[in-house]
């Protein structure tokens, strides 16, 4: 089951990463910092009017490498430009399996592309739909499921290119974080636009308090009581 779906309403602990001045967003009281694997709400660096929610994968000083073919991440802590990194952290994966979700792809008469996301039993299909795959990813002591589109290939050429490093490799600067979505092939995240400054952090997502069955841009059709509860 994906960590978050369209229609989920989440509870956010806003003081998890500090008490901030509401105008200048300067931290007034330190209360903690994101841990690897936290689900974090933050202001999108390229447009702070927008709130994003992603998983903290890279912490300050981490070297993050993403394999766009295997769709796996490697993390080496304690790095800085020109210095040797520490040993890679144990990031483990289970085998890839079919998920309970189908993604549909279509175009309107005007040529506008659209996509839907449906929960269907594994024996069922949907027109123009592709059954997504899933597996468990363990970052340190945090285990969660990630979704993948079997036919999707990352647009590596659109990755954020950090000076002095090869594509798909990043060293997280001090006071910043590398965020990734659990829906790996449908996520605009740090792979594409870079790092999240500490000043942009809003809080830590801790629970789903309500969940409606719905597609993006459509009215809800039901309530998903099974999704209400803590998230990790």
C-alpha positions as CSV (number, residue, x, y, z in Angstrom):
1,X,0.0,0.0,0.0
2,X,1.5,3.4,-1.0
3,X,2.3,5.8,1.9
4,X,0.0,8.5,0.5
5,X,-2.8,8.5,-2.1
6,X,-4.8,11.3,-3.6
7,X,-7.7,11.9,-1.2
8,X,-5.6,11.4,2.0
9,X,-5.8,14.1,4.6
10,X,-2.7,14.1,6.8
11,X,-1.8,15.2,10.3
12,X,1.5,17.3,10.3
13,X,3.6,17.9,13.4
14,X,4.7,21.4,12.7
15,X,7.0,21.8,15.6
16,X,9.0,18.6,14.8
17,X,11.8,20.6,13.1
18,X,11.8,23.8,15.1
19,X,9.5,26.7,16.0
20,X,9.8,29.4,13.4
21,X,9.1,33.1,13.0
22,X,5.8,33.1,10.9
23,X,7.0,35.9,8.7
24,X,10.7,35.3,8.0
25,X,10.6,31.6,8.6
26,X,13.7,31.8,10.8
27,X,14.0,29.1,13.4
28,X,13.5,30.6,16.9
29,X,13.7,27.4,18.9
30,X,15.4,24.2,17.8
31,X,13.3,21.1,18.4
32,X,14.9,18.6,16.0
33,X,15.9,17.8,12.4
34,X,14.6,15.4,9.8
35,X,15.8,11.9,10.2
36,X,16.4,9.6,7.2
37,X,13.1,8.1,6.2
38,X,10.9,10.9,7.7
39,X,7.9,12.0,5.6
40,X,8.4,15.7,5.4
41,X,6.1,18.6,4.4
42,X,8.0,21.5,3.0
43,X,7.8,24.6,0.8
44,X,8.7,23.8,-2.8
45,X,12.1,25.6,-3.3
46,X,11.1,26.9,-6.8
47,X,7.8,28.2,-5.6
48,X,7.4,28.5,-1.8
49,X,3.7,29.1,-2.1
50,X,3.3,25.4,-2.8
51,X,3.6,22.7,-0.1
52,X,5.2,19.4,-1.1
53,X,5.4,16.2,0.8
54,X,8.2,13.7,0.2
55,X,10.5,11.3,2.1
56,X,13.8,12.6,3.5
57,X,16.4,10.3,1.8
58,X,19.6,12.4,2.0
59,X,20.7,14.3,5.0
60,X,23.4,17.0,5.1
61,X,26.7,15.6,4.0
62,X,25.2,12.5,2.4
63,X,26.3,11.4,-1.1
64,X,23.1,10.1,-2.8
65,X,23.3,8.1,-6.0
66,X,20.2,6.9,-7.8
67,X,20.3,4.1,-10.4
68,X,17.5,4.9,-12.8
69,X,17.5,1.4,-14.3
70,X,17.4,-0.7,-11.1
71,X,15.5,2.2,-9.4
72,X,17.6,1.9,-6.3
73,X,19.3,4.5,-4.1
74,X,22.8,4.3,-2.5
75,X,23.7,6.6,0.4
76,X,27.2,7.4,1.7
77,X,27.2,9.6,4.8
78,X,30.0,12.0,5.9
79,X,30.8,13.3,2.4
80,X,32.0,16.8,1.4
81,X,33.5,18.0,-1.8
82,X,37.1,16.7,-2.2
83,X,36.9,14.4,0.7
84,X,36.4,10.6,1.0
85,X,32.9,9.4,2.0
86,X,32.1,6.9,4.7
87,X,30.8,3.4,4.0
88,X,27.5,3.1,2.2
89,X,24.5,2.8,4.5
90,X,22.5,-0.5,4.3
91,X,19.7,0.3,1.9
92,X,17.9,-2.9,1.1
93,X,15.1,-4.0,-1.3
94,X,12.7,-6.9,-1.5
95,X,11.8,-8.5,-4.8
96,X,9.5,-6.6,-7.2
97,X,5.9,-7.7,-7.2
98,X,2.7,-6.6,-8.9
99,X,0.9,-3.9,-6.8
100,X,-2.8,-3.3,-6.2
101,X,-2.7,-0.2,-8.4
102,X,-3.2,0.5,-12.1
103,X,-2.2,3.8,-13.7
104,X,-4.1,4.9,-16.8
105,X,-2.7,7.2,-19.5
106,X,-4.9,9.1,-22.0
107,X,-5.1,12.2,-24.2
108,X,-8.0,14.6,-24.7
109,X,-9.2,15.6,-28.2
110,X,-7.0,18.7,-27.8
111,X,-3.9,16.5,-27.2
112,X,-3.6,17.2,-23.5
113,X,-2.2,14.2,-21.6
114,X,-3.8,13.0,-18.4
115,X,-3.3,10.1,-16.0
116,X,-5.4,8.3,-13.4
117,X,-4.6,6.1,-10.5
118,X,-6.9,3.2,-9.6
119,X,-6.9,0.5,-6.9
120,X,-7.9,-2.8,-8.6
121,X,-7.6,-6.5,-7.7
122,X,-4.6,-8.1,-9.4
123,X,-6.8,-10.0,-11.8
124,X,-8.6,-7.0,-13.2
125,X,-7.4,-4.5,-15.8
126,X,-8.5,-1.1,-17.1
127,X,-8.4,0.4,-20.6
128,X,-5.1,2.2,-21.3
129,X,-3.9,1.1,-17.9
130,X,-0.6,-0.3,-16.7
131,X,-0.3,-2.5,-13.5
132,X,2.2,-0.8,-11.2
133,X,4.9,-2.8,-9.4
134,X,6.0,-2.4,-5.8
135,X,8.7,-3.5,-3.4
136,X,9.8,-2.7,0.1
137,X,12.7,-0.3,0.6
138,X,14.5,-0.1,3.9
139,X,16.5,3.1,4.8
140,X,18.3,2.4,8.0
141,X,15.5,1.4,10.4
142,X,12.6,2.7,8.3
143,X,10.9,0.3,5.9
144,X,8.3,1.5,3.4
145,X,6.8,0.5,0.1
146,X,7.7,2.2,-3.2
147,X,5.7,2.1,-6.4
148,X,7.2,1.8,-9.9
149,X,5.8,2.0,-13.5
150,X,7.4,-1.1,-15.2
151,X,7.7,0.6,-18.6
152,X,8.9,4.0,-17.3
153,X,12.4,5.3,-17.8
154,X,13.6,8.3,-15.8
155,X,14.4,11.4,-17.8
156,X,18.0,11.4,-16.5
157,X,18.8,14.3,-18.8
158,X,16.4,16.4,-16.8
159,X,18.0,15.6,-13.4
160,X,19.4,18.4,-11.3
161,X,23.1,18.4,-12.2
162,X,25.4,19.3,-9.3
163,X,28.6,20.8,-10.4
164,X,31.6,18.5,-10.3
165,X,29.5,15.3,-10.0
166,X,28.1,12.9,-12.6
167,X,24.4,12.9,-13.3
168,X,22.3,11.0,-10.8
169,X,24.8,11.7,-8.0
170,X,24.4,14.5,-5.4
171,X,26.2,15.6,-2.3
172,X,23.7,17.2,0.1
173,X,25.0,20.6,1.3
174,X,25.0,21.7,5.0
175,X,21.5,22.7,6.2
176,X,19.7,21.1,3.2
177,X,18.0,17.8,2.4
178,X,17.4,15.4,-0.5
179,X,13.7,14.4,-0.8
180,X,12.2,11.6,-2.9
181,X,8.7,10.4,-3.4
182,X,7.7,6.8,-2.7
183,X,5.8,6.7,-6.1
184,X,9.2,6.8,-7.8
185,X,8.2,7.1,-11.4
186,X,5.5,9.7,-10.7
187,X,7.4,12.1,-8.4
188,X,8.8,15.5,-9.1
189,X,11.5,15.6,-6.3
190,X,15.1,16.4,-5.5
191,X,16.3,14.3,-8.5
192,X,14.9,17.1,-10.8
193,X,15.0,20.3,-8.8
194,X,17.7,19.9,-6.1
195,X,17.8,20.3,-2.4
196,X,15.3,21.5,0.3
197,X,16.8,24.2,2.7
198,X,16.0,23.8,6.4
199,X,14.2,27.1,6.2
200,X,11.6,25.5,3.9
201,X,10.6,22.7,6.3
202,X,7.0,22.9,7.5
203,X,6.8,19.7,9.6
204,X,6.7,15.9,9.8
205,X,3.7,14.0,8.5
206,X,2.6,11.5,11.2
207,X,-0.8,10.2,10.4
208,X,-3.7,10.0,7.9
209,X,-6.9,11.3,9.7
210,X,-9.3,10.9,6.7
211,X,-9.1,9.3,3.3
212,X,-11.5,9.7,0.4
213,X,-11.6,7.6,-2.7
214,X,-11.0,10.1,-5.5
215,X,-9.1,10.9,-8.7
216,X,-7.3,14.1,-9.2
217,X,-9.8,16.9,-10.2
218,X,-12.8,14.7,-9.4
219,X,-15.4,14.5,-6.6
220,X,-14.9,11.8,-3.9
221,X,-16.8,8.6,-4.4
222,X,-16.3,7.0,-1.0
223,X,-14.2,6.8,2.2
224,X,-11.1,4.6,2.7
225,X,-11.4,3.8,6.4
226,X,-8.6,1.2,6.1
227,X,-6.1,4.0,5.4
228,X,-6.7,6.0,8.6
229,X,-3.9,5.7,11.1
230,X,-0.1,6.4,11.5
231,X,2.2,6.6,8.5
232,X,5.9,5.8,8.2
